[in-house]
Amino acid sequence: MTPLEPIFSWDRLPRVAGDLAPTGGTIRGSPEEFRVTEIPSYLPEGRGSHLYLRVRKRGLTTRDLVVALRDAGIPDARIGVAGLKDKHAVTEQWLSLPWGMREAASALAELPGAEVLERSRHRNKLGVGHLRGNRFEIVLRDVEPGAEVRARAVTDRLAEVGVPNYFGPQRFGRFGRNAVDGLRLLAGEKVPGDRRLQRFFLSAVQSWIFNELLAARVRDGLYRTVLPGDWARRHDSGGTFRVEDAAADAPRAARLEISALLPLHGRKVRISAGEPGRREQAVLDELGIAWTDLTGRRGDRRPSRVIAEDVTIEATDDRQLRVGFTLPKGAYATSFLRELTGQPVDAPAASPGGDDRRNDGDSDAGGDEDGDEDAA
């Protein structure tokens, strides 16, 4: 049997609100209609060996900011970011650089599309995943009649069952084929791109497997429960545990107190026990690989569901909605918006690495420990 070609498609990923009428509509009429504000894990103390900068950008990737600082003389490794932010949006985030190199910060003030909003100091470099999440403020245009009522029905459902924590299309690059290139690397083929891009391709394989496992749980009626052999996470404390008594833990999952963690296989994460492991092996077999092929990646476990907080919905006219919501780090706004609109949200990015619009660095949610991307 020819292995499955892992190309991203929303058609493979069922909605959990699929029985409800969606709003329809489109996003990104302009960058100002897609706003992302980083919610940091901590604020700078006002003293220390690192300069912290809160930066607003428009039409730029986070990498563009890093490159501007690098060109001003700061090595990449000395520049800190908590996560990468979308190019096609107005976004705010923190960056850090060594206090002794603070003069290089002027490069950001001179960069068109970037504005330094705040400066402070802190004792440590900002690290990937040093954030709680992101706040999104998004305009939906050309929505269906009655969209506000539809939106409230969908968001009520998501508040009850959680948002499926799918990796969005940005994760899979041009034409959704990053995981295809990852499989080519695993097969020993030469794939164009530097080491950073090749890491991205391999982590896309992990992400594609995760999406397939989550989609199967939605289709099979297992989205709101846990299975013996699962690992699970408490939504309030973040504590994780292995599920030994699924009958006792299933009611907690149904109440959205806990959610199953699904694997991103790697050297730290092998095949699960029991039924979860059988499901994982089936997807690996479809791809024609073994979990041991992914031991070049660290691996982790990622929540199958996330909770959207502080959801706001406002009809600004008959064909337009303004939607606000906060997601934890690692979650994609595209998954939330796809549940709402019923539309394939965000075509795959035009570059192999993507203008990643997830939420923040894979390492925080169980993906790419190198923090190659971000979320929206």
Buried (B, 14 or more C-beta within 10 A) or exposed (E): EEEBEBBBEBEBBBBBBEEBBBBBBBBBEEBEBBBBBBBBBEEBEEEBEBBBBBBBBBEBBBBBBBBBBBEBEBEEEBBBBBBBBBBBBBBBBBBBBBBEBBEBBEBBEEBEBBEBEEEBBBEBBBBBBBBBBBBBBBBBBEBBEEBBEBBEBBBEBBBEBBBBBBBBBBBBBBBBBBBBBBBBBBEEEEBEBEEEBBBBBBBBBBBBBBBBBBBBBBEEEBBBBBBBBBBBBEBEEEEEEEBEEBEEBBEBBBEBEBBBBBBBBBEBBBBBBEBBBEBBBEBBEBBBBBBEBBBEBBBBBBBBBBBBEEBEBEBEEEBBBBBBBBBBBBBBBBBBBBBBBBBBBBEBBEEBBBBBBBBBBBBBBBBBBBBBBBBB
